[in-house]
Amino acid sequence: MAGQLRRAAVLVAAAGCALALAGVAAGSRQSSAPLPSLTSLALAPADFRSGATVANDSTMNDRGQPVLVRRFAAGARIASLPLLTVVDEVELYRDAGASAHDYVLMQNLLGSRSGRLSFAKAFAHQLVSGSKGTLKVTRTAVGSPVDLDTDSLRLAVTFETNRGRLPMAIDLVVVDRVLAAVFVVGRYGQKVTGSDAARVAAASEARLTAGFTVSAAQAPTVSGQPQQGQTLTVDEGSWLGAPSSFSYAWARCDTTGSTCAPVAGATDKTYTPTAADSGFALRVTVTGSNAVSSQPASSAPTAAVP
């Protein structure tokens, strides 16, 4: 329970304050491959039907993990009705296991009536605090979470206030080492439909998936002399999509490198040619992988082993 509440508190602190500001204004092994930027993983105006403008980006730190909170100004449209605001919180974890762990924590918390009501009331407190006394929340209603797929869920919340009914949908999405929370807030007295919230969740998931789709930007290279007893080492090259691990497969090729056959058991970053390699060129295929995808890339063949 402590872990669930800690994660919920981070969401409340990051997004709840942004919502309060909007209400006042509008009424395995780590690789060296670069990570996608948080700004590229967050929702952008192009993800909306019309009227979306980024009001501000802010950053924070959660246990050493960077968090970006992006707030959209009033007027963004997913469907026909303009929204009061959308807040997208994107947190980058050290690995996919850690982000999945926190997603499960939030699933468990929101799976109980008391947990999700406490979560929603914490937002109500932030809204009231941020309004400097101009907003009063008289009642908080929260529905049961809806699983959109195995990696995302939606929670509907309604606040009864002195300004009218304020509807909100919260989408949680986990992709590889990122956990995103998107808060979709309708105007007072209007609605946020399930289909509208699902569109936002799908847009967020698409951005995260694109950011972690693995591809090779520069092919791997082999260093060392292709001679019996001399160790060859592969440099993985450069990659996009932040692969979290690499696997290796060495092969013997003809002198043109066009016909190759795998070397049994040669699956390390290094390979030492033997007498069996005499007369053959050597090539290594590196496969970069993460929780979203994997992609192979092959080096150029070495010179033939004498």
VMD Tcl script that draws the C-alpha trace (Angstrom):
set ca {
  {0.00 0.00 0.00}
  {2.85 2.41 0.75}
  {4.17 2.06 -2.79}
  {0.71 2.61 -4.26}
  {0.19 5.77 -2.24}
  {3.66 7.09 -3.07}
  {3.04 6.71 -6.80}
  {-0.42 8.27 -6.47}
  {1.09 11.18 -4.56}
  {3.51 11.87 -7.40}
  {0.64 11.97 -9.90}
  {-1.36 14.27 -7.68}
  {1.57 16.62 -7.08}
  {2.56 16.80 -10.75}
  {-0.81 17.00 -12.46}
  {-3.09 18.24 -9.69}
  {-1.29 21.57 -9.45}
  {-1.43 21.97 -13.23}
  {-5.17 21.28 -13.19}
  {-5.62 23.87 -10.47}
  {-3.80 26.46 -12.57}
  {-5.94 25.58 -15.58}
  {-9.11 25.91 -13.53}
  {-8.15 29.39 -12.33}
  {-7.02 30.62 -15.72}
  {-9.92 29.26 -17.76}
  {-12.39 28.95 -15.09}
  {17.71 -6.47 -18.72}
  {21.03 -4.63 -19.64}
  {21.12 -1.00 -20.31}
  {22.49 0.07 -23.68}
  {24.33 3.23 -24.60}
  {21.72 4.08 -27.23}
  {20.20 7.52 -26.59}
  {16.77 7.69 -24.99}
  {13.92 9.54 -26.69}
  {13.42 13.02 -25.31}
  {10.51 13.48 -22.90}
  {9.12 16.27 -25.09}
  {8.92 13.88 -28.06}
  {7.03 11.34 -25.93}
  {4.42 13.81 -24.66}
  {1.20 14.63 -26.47}
  {1.47 17.43 -29.04}
  {-1.10 19.75 -30.66}
  {-1.15 17.51 -33.74}
  {-2.67 14.72 -31.63}
  {-5.89 16.73 -31.22}
  {-8.65 17.50 -33.66}
  {-8.18 21.26 -33.31}
  {-7.57 24.11 -30.90}
  {-4.69 22.53 -28.97}
  {-1.98 24.85 -27.70}
  {0.71 23.96 -25.19}
  {0.31 26.33 -22.24}
  {3.46 25.24 -20.45}
  {5.93 22.42 -19.84}
  {7.38 21.79 -16.41}
  {9.83 19.21 -15.15}
  {10.30 17.45 -11.85}
  {12.25 14.53 -10.44}
  {10.83 11.35 -8.93}
  {13.49 9.22 -7.20}
  {16.05 10.32 -9.75}
  {13.69 9.71 -12.67}
  {12.85 12.67 -14.92}
  {9.21 13.69 -15.28}
  {7.71 16.09 -17.83}
  {4.31 17.65 -17.18}
  {2.75 19.30 -20.25}
  {-0.42 21.36 -19.88}
  {-2.61 22.39 -22.80}
  {-4.56 25.64 -22.77}
  {-8.35 25.68 -22.79}
  {-10.03 24.99 -26.11}
  {-8.35 21.78 -27.27}
  {-10.82 19.50 -29.04}
  {-10.76 15.73 -29.24}
  {-14.29 15.51 -30.60}
  {-16.85 18.30 -30.96}
  {-16.67 19.91 -27.49}
  {-13.68 22.03 -26.40}
  {-11.92 20.94 -23.22}
  {-10.93 22.97 -20.20}
  {-7.45 21.46 -20.27}
  {-5.41 18.33 -20.90}
  {-2.39 17.54 -18.73}
  {0.10 14.90 -19.88}
  {2.61 13.57 -17.34}
  {5.43 11.44 -18.78}
  {7.92 9.72 -16.46}
  {11.04 7.99 -17.75}
  {12.13 4.99 -15.65}
  {15.48 3.21 -15.45}
  {14.04 0.12 -17.16}
  {10.78 -1.39 -18.40}
  {10.39 -3.54 -15.30}
  {10.28 -0.48 -13.04}
  {7.63 1.32 -15.11}
  {5.52 -1.86 -15.31}
  {5.84 -2.24 -11.54}
  {4.45 1.24 -10.89}
  {1.65 0.69 -13.41}
  {0.59 -2.41 -11.49}
  {0.74 -0.41 -8.25}
  {-1.68 2.11 -9.71}
  {-3.91 -0.67 -11.09}
  {-4.13 -2.17 -7.61}
  {-4.82 1.16 -5.94}
  {-7.54 2.14 -8.41}
  {-9.00 -1.35 -8.31}
  {-10.41 -0.72 -4.83}
  {-13.25 1.73 -4.21}
  {-11.49 3.29 -1.23}
  {-8.22 3.62 -3.16}
  {-9.67 5.39 -6.17}
  {-11.83 7.64 -3.99}
  {-8.79 8.67 -1.95}
  {-6.92 9.30 -5.20}
  {-9.72 11.49 -6.57}
  {-10.14 13.41 -3.30}
  {-6.44 14.20 -3.33}
  {-7.00 15.88 -6.69}
  {-9.95 17.78 -5.24}
  {-7.69 19.08 -2.49}
  {-5.13 20.25 -5.07}
  {-7.84 21.98 -7.10}
  {-9.12 23.87 -4.07}
  {-5.61 24.78 -2.90}
  {-4.61 26.07 -6.31}
  {-7.71 28.23 -6.70}
  {-6.80 30.35 -3.64}
  {-10.23 29.83 -2.12}
  {-12.33 30.64 -5.21}
  {-13.22 27.00 -5.92}
  {-15.09 24.71 -3.55}
  {-15.55 20.98 -4.16}
  {-18.71 19.70 -2.50}
  {-18.73 16.14 -3.82}
  {-16.36 13.75 -5.59}
  {-17.60 10.82 -7.66}
  {-15.31 8.26 -9.25}
  {-16.13 5.28 -11.46}
  {-14.46 1.91 -11.66}
  {-11.31 1.77 -13.82}
  {-11.74 0.50 -17.39}
  {-8.91 -1.46 -19.03}
  {-8.42 -0.05 -22.53}
  {-5.89 -2.82 -23.29}
  {-3.26 -4.72 -21.34}
  {-1.10 -1.60 -20.96}
  {-3.60 1.21 -20.40}
  {-6.63 2.04 -18.28}
  {-9.09 4.87 -17.81}
  {-10.68 6.31 -14.69}
  {-13.66 8.72 -14.82}
  {-13.95 11.35 -12.07}
  {-16.56 14.07 -11.50}
  {-16.23 16.96 -9.08}
  {-19.31 18.87 -7.96}
  {-18.14 22.44 -7.35}
  {-19.50 25.92 -6.73}
  {-18.80 26.61 -10.42}
  {-20.70 23.59 -11.62}
  {-19.91 19.99 -12.41}
  {-16.30 19.44 -13.48}
  {-15.70 16.18 -15.42}
  {-12.31 14.50 -15.75}
  {-10.95 11.30 -17.28}
  {-7.54 9.92 -16.28}
  {-5.71 7.62 -18.69}
  {-2.68 5.61 -17.54}
  {-0.46 4.17 -20.26}
  {2.76 2.18 -19.86}
  {5.12 1.56 -22.79}
  {8.61 0.15 -22.28}
  {10.29 2.33 -19.61}
  {7.75 5.16 -19.67}
  {4.58 5.56 -17.62}
  {2.27 8.31 -18.86}
  {-0.76 9.73 -17.08}
  {-3.10 11.89 -19.17}
  {-5.73 14.01 -17.43}
  {-8.56 15.11 -19.73}
  {-10.72 17.81 -18.14}
  {-13.99 18.99 -19.65}
  {-15.53 22.40 -19.19}
  {-17.87 22.99 -16.27}
  {-21.25 21.39 -16.85}
  {-20.10 19.40 -19.89}
  {-18.94 15.79 -20.31}
  {-15.81 13.86 -21.12}
  {-17.01 10.75 -22.93}
  {-15.29 7.39 -22.73}
  {-14.57 7.48 -26.45}
  {-12.92 10.91 -26.16}
  {-10.70 9.74 -23.32}
  {-9.86 6.57 -25.24}
  {-8.74 8.65 -28.23}
  {-6.34 10.58 -26.04}
  {-4.99 7.37 -24.51}
  {-4.47 5.89 -27.98}
  {-2.61 9.02 -29.11}
  {-0.37 8.88 -26.04}
  {0.33 5.19 -26.54}
  {1.14 5.77 -30.22}
  {3.69 8.46 -29.34}
  {5.34 6.25 -26.73}
  {5.40 3.27 -29.07}
  {6.96 5.33 -31.87}
  {9.60 6.62 -29.45}
  {10.62 3.09 -28.45}
  {10.43 1.40 -31.85}
  {13.97 0.08 -32.37}
  {15.91 0.75 -35.56}
  {19.59 0.86 -36.46}
  {20.84 4.31 -37.39}
  {24.39 3.09 -38.10}
  {25.41 -0.50 -38.81}
  {27.61 -2.41 -36.35}
  {31.33 -2.70 -37.08}
  {33.92 -5.36 -36.28}
  {37.36 -4.43 -34.94}
  {40.43 -6.67 -34.74}
  {42.40 -8.77 -37.18}
  {40.49 -11.66 -38.82}
  {43.14 -14.24 -38.00}
  {43.04 -17.50 -36.13}
  {43.50 -16.92 -32.40}
  {42.96 -13.13 -32.67}
  {39.83 -11.84 -30.92}
  {37.30 -9.85 -32.92}
  {34.99 -7.39 -31.14}
  {31.77 -5.86 -32.37}
  {30.73 -2.26 -31.84}
  {26.93 -2.20 -31.88}
  {26.73 0.98 -33.97}
  {24.12 3.61 -33.21}
  {20.44 2.98 -32.62}
  {17.12 4.72 -32.34}
  {14.27 3.60 -30.09}
  {16.47 3.02 -27.03}
  {17.13 -0.73 -27.17}
  {17.71 -2.01 -23.64}
  {19.68 -5.10 -24.68}
  {21.67 -6.49 -27.61}
  {22.15 -10.04 -28.83}
  {24.85 -11.25 -31.25}
  {25.10 -13.91 -33.94}
  {28.38 -14.49 -35.82}
  {28.40 -16.06 -39.26}
  {30.90 -17.42 -41.79}
  {30.51 -15.97 -45.27}
  {32.04 -16.43 -48.68}
  {34.62 -13.85 -49.68}
  {31.93 -11.57 -51.15}
  {29.86 -11.73 -47.99}
  {26.76 -12.72 -49.93}
  {26.34 -16.27 -48.64}
  {26.61 -16.78 -44.90}
  {25.97 -19.54 -42.37}
  {25.77 -19.10 -38.59}
  {28.67 -20.17 -36.42}
  {27.27 -22.54 -33.81}
  {27.45 -21.09 -30.31}
  {29.00 -17.78 -31.42}
  {26.59 -15.42 -29.66}
  {28.89 -13.15 -27.67}
  {30.13 -9.64 -28.35}
  {33.54 -11.10 -29.15}
  {34.60 -13.99 -31.36}
  {37.98 -15.65 -31.85}
  {38.43 -17.28 -35.30}
  {39.50 -20.93 -35.43}
  {40.83 -23.23 -38.13}
  {37.22 -23.83 -39.22}
  {37.03 -20.18 -40.31}
  {40.01 -20.40 -42.67}
  {39.04 -19.10 -46.12}
  {35.85 -17.48 -44.85}
  {34.93 -13.88 -44.10}
  {33.14 -13.22 -40.83}
  {30.06 -11.11 -40.20}
  {28.08 -10.41 -37.05}
  {24.39 -9.58 -36.76}
  {23.41 -7.46 -33.77}
  {19.77 -7.40 -32.65}
  {18.65 -4.46 -30.52}
  {15.58 -5.14 -28.39}
  {13.30 -3.52 -25.86}
  {9.76 -4.14 -24.59}
  {8.25 -2.65 -27.76}
  {10.25 -4.13 -30.63}
  {13.49 -5.63 -31.87}
  {15.54 -5.04 -35.00}
  {18.60 -6.83 -36.46}
  {21.49 -5.08 -38.18}
  {24.53 -6.74 -39.76}
  {28.13 -5.61 -40.04}
  {30.10 -5.60 -43.23}
  {32.08 -8.85 -43.73}
  {35.68 -8.95 -42.60}
  {38.49 -9.95 -44.86}
  {38.86 -13.70 -45.27}
  {40.58 -15.51 -42.43}
  {43.90 -16.90 -43.68}
}
mol new
graphics top color blue
foreach p $ca { graphics top sphere $p radius 0.5 }
foreach p [lrange $ca 0 end-1] q [lrange $ca 1 end] { graphics top cylinder $p $q radius 0.2 }
display resetview
